[in-house]
Amino acid sequence: METGFLTDAEIIGKGTELLGEHFNQAQAEGASYDMSLGEEVYISGEDAPRKLSDTSPYVSLPRGQFALLLTKEYVKIPDDHLALISIKMSKKQLGLINISGFHIDPGFEGKIIFSVFNAGPSEVVLKYGEAVFMIFFYKLGHKVLRPYDKEKKRQTSLPTGLVTSLRGTSASLADVDKRVSRLETMGYVFLALLIALIGTIIGVSLR
């Protein structure tokens, strides 16, 4: 049985079967498909996920912060396929790093959640419906014996447990810089006081 990565023509041929109702054949290119940013984004330290839409499409990810991003596409991986996922190079170049998994199991069904970290020098602005991610489909030789349990989770939104795990206050790189600067300043002050004290002791002892 023929195996290998699906080409753009093959992805287009399977269209909504693989990527749901939001499939857009213009986003298939080479041997991959560009997935879009969906309607939910959670930034670490905030109270709740943000809702994106056509009327409120933009979200800004601060530097040094973690975030959860949901895809617009509802992905369906057949039992004889495997998928690999990534962030588009245009976003990687801004400092956006994928820290979640890099593959999707045979049998998985649902929207994909990307855990990301902004390691860049500035905020990364994303837009609802914008091509942010990539997915590659690989055809296996046979169906797997134990595919992903479809009844276990057909995720269409960010899970409460995952959001809760990131709700704690997250120190951004800017906060860390400020704290280090304060410690350095305090160190200089203590050093100056120590030098002055030593000078006073030496002056008294020489009298």
Secondary structure, DSSP 8 states (H G I E B T S, - for coil): ---EE--HHHHHHHHHHHHGGG--GGGEETTEEEEEEEEEEEETTSSS-EE--SSS-EEEE-TT-EEEEEEEEEEE--TTEEEEEEE-HHHHTTTEEE-S-SEE-TT-EEEEEEEEEE-SSS-EEEETT-EEEEEEEEE-SS--SS---TTT---SS--HHHHHHT-S----HHHHHHHHHHHHHHHHHHHHHHHHHHHHHHHHHT-
